[in-house]
Amino acid sequence: MVRLPLTPAQVEAGRRLGSLLRAARGDRDLTEVARSAGISPETLRKIETGRLPSPAFGTVVALGQALDLPLQELADTCRPAGLAESA
């Protein structure tokens, strides 16, 4: 199966998600949070910097749990700009 390239809106949503996760992590060690979520530190680094703009759903859920972020907040962040406000 061929994966279609991400749209600019999807890439931007990934950047917003990464920013939210980085802000929620605060002063906590990246390695500690990654291990708590069951992912590698490099994967978390890529998500936070926007280099991995579409992480797997399970990864997003695990990070939300590790950072005490509600799933709805994560979902709203991933919606295309303009849709989060109207939902």
Contact map, one row per residue, 1 for C-alpha under 8 A:
111000000000000000000000000000000000000000000000000000000000000000000000000000000000000
111100000000000000000000000000000000000000000000000000000000000000000000000000000000000
111110000000000000000000000000000000000000000000000000000000000000000000000000000000000
011111000000000000000000000000000000000000000000000000000000000000000000000000000000000
001111100000000000000000000000000000000000000000000000000000000000000000000000000000000
000111111110000000000000000000000000000000000000000000000000000000000000000000000000000
000011111110000000000000000000000000000000000000000000000000000000000000000000000000000
000001111111000000000000000000000000000000000000000000000000000000000000000000000000000
000001111111100000000000000000000000000000000000000000000000000000000000000000011000000
000001111111110000000000000000000000000000000000000011000000000000000000000001010000000
000001111111111000000000000000000000000000000000010011000000000000000000000000000000000
000000011111111100000000000000000000000000000000000010000000000000000000000000000000000
000000001111111110000000000000000000000000000000000010000000000000000000000011111000000
000000000111111111000000000000000000000000000010010111000000000000000000000001000000000
000000000011111111100000000000000000000000000011110010000000000000000000000000000000000
000000000001111111110000000000000000000000000000000000000000000000000000000011000000000
000000000000111111111000000000000000000000000011000010000000000000000000010011000000000
000000000000011111111100000000000000000000000011110010000000000000000000000000000000000
000000000000001111111110000000000000000000000001100000000000000000000000000000000000000
000000000000000111111111000000000000000000000000000000000000000000000000000010000000000
000000000000000011111111100000000000000000000001000000000000001000100000000000000000000
000000000000000001111111110000000000000000000001000000000000000000000000000000000000000
000000000000000000111111110000000000000000000000000000000000000000000000000000000000000
000000000000000000011111110000000000000000000000000000000000000000101000000000000000000
000000000000000000001111111111001000000000000000000000000000000000100000000000000000000
000000000000000000000111111100000000000000000000000000000000000000000000000000000000000
000000000000000000000000111110000000000000000000000000000000000000000000000000000000000
000000000000000000000000111111011000000000000000000000000000000000000000000000000000000
000000000000000000000000101111111000000000000000000000000000000000000000000000000000000
000000000000000000000000100111111100000010011000000000000000000000000000000000000000000
000000000000000000000000000011111110000110000000000000000000000000000000000000000000000
000000000000000000000000000111111111000000000000000000000000000000000000000000000000000
000000000000000000000000100111111111100000000000000000000000001001100000000000000000000
000000000000000000000000000001111111111110110000000000000000001000000000000000000000000
000000000000000000000000000000111111111110000000000000000000000000000000000000000000000
000000000000000000000000000000011111111000000000000000000000000001000000000000000000000
000000000000000000000000000000001111111000000000000000000010011011000000000000000000000
000000000000000000000000000000000111111100000000000000000000010000000000000000000000000
000000000000000000000000000000000111111110110000000000000010000000000000000000000000000
000000000000000000000000000000100110011111110000000000000000000000000000000000000000000
000000000000000000000000000001100110001111111000000000000000000000000000000000000000000
000000000000000000000000000000000000000111111100000000000000000000000000000000000000000
000000000000000000000000000000000100001111111110000100000000000000000000000000000000000
000000000000000000000000000001000100001111111111000000000000000000000000000000000000000
000000000000000000000000000001000000000011111111100000000000000000000000000000000000000
000000000000000000000000000000000000000001111111111100000000000000000000000000000000000
000000000000011011000000000000000000000000111111111110100000000000000000000000000000000
000000000000001011101100000000000000000000011111111000000000000000000000000000000000000
000000000000001001100000000000000000000000001111111100000000000000000000000000000000000
000000000010011001000000000000000000000000000111111110000000000000000000000000000000000
000000000000000000000000000000000000000000000111111110000000000000000000000000000000000
000000000000010000000000000000000000000000100110111111100000000000000000000000000000000
000000000111111011000000000000000000000000000010011111100000000000000000000000000000000
000000000110010000000000000000000000000000000000000111110000000000000000000000000000000
000000000000000000000000000000000000000000000010000111111011000000000000000000000000000
000000000000000000000000000000000000000000000000000001111111000000000000000000000000000
000000000000000000000000000000000000000000000000000000111111100000000000000000000000000
000000000000000000000000000000000000000000000000000000011111110000000000000000000000000
000000000000000000000000000000000000101000000000000000111111111000000000000000000000000
000000000000000000000000000000000000000000000000000000111111111100000000010000000000000
000000000000000000000000000000000000000000000000000000001111111110000010000000000000000
000000000000000000000000000000000000110000000000000000000111111111000000000000000000000
000000000000000000001000000000001100100000000000000000000011111111101000000000000000000
000000000000000000000000000000000000000000000000000000000001111111111110010000000000000
000000000000000000000000000000000000100000000000000000000000111111111100000000000000000
000000000000000000000000000000001001100000000000000000000000011111111000000000000000000
000000000000000000001001100000001000000000000000000000000000001111111000000000000000000
000000000000000000000000000000000000000000000000000000000000000111111100000000000000000
000000000000000000000001000000000000000000000000000000000000001111111110110000000000000
000000000000000000000000000000000000000000000000000000000000000110011111110000000000000
000000000000000000000000000000000000000000000000000000000000100100001111111000000000000
000000000000000000000000000000000000000000000000000000000000000000000111111100000000000
000000000000000000000000000000000000000000000000000000000000000000001111111110000000000
000000000000000010000000000000000000000000000000000000000001000100001111111111000000000
000000000000000000000000000000000000000000000000000000000000000000000011111111100000000
000000000000000000000000000000000000000000000000000000000000000000000001111111100001000
000000000000100110010000000000000000000000000000000000000000000000000000111111100001000
000000000100110110000000000000000000000000000000000000000000000000000000011111110000000
000000000000100000000000000000000000000000000000000000000000000000000000001111111011000
000000001100100000000000000000000000000000000000000000000000000000000000000001111111000
000000001000100000000000000000000000000000000000000000000000000000000000000000111111000
000000000000000000000000000000000000000000000000000000000000000000000000000000011111110
000000000000000000000000000000000000000000000000000000000000000000000000000000111111111
000000000000000000000000000000000000000000000000000000000000000000000000000110111111111
000000000000000000000000000000000000000000000000000000000000000000000000000000000111111
000000000000000000000000000000000000000000000000000000000000000000000000000000000111111
000000000000000000000000000000000000000000000000000000000000000000000000000000000011111
